Amino acid sequence: MTVEILKVSKNGSALNIEWSDGEKSNFNYMWLRDNCETAH
């Protein structure tokens, strides 16, 4: 089963993703920066 992104939104501290399987993910901006291979 392929899971697709339904919605992406942002707030003051995180990027929020809603997936087609009903799951939701929140990625803190600092975590994204610290884990980005091109940010270093």
Secondary structure, DSSP 8 states (H G I E B T S, - for coil): ----EEEEEE-SSEEEEEETTS-EEEEEHHHHHHT-GGG-
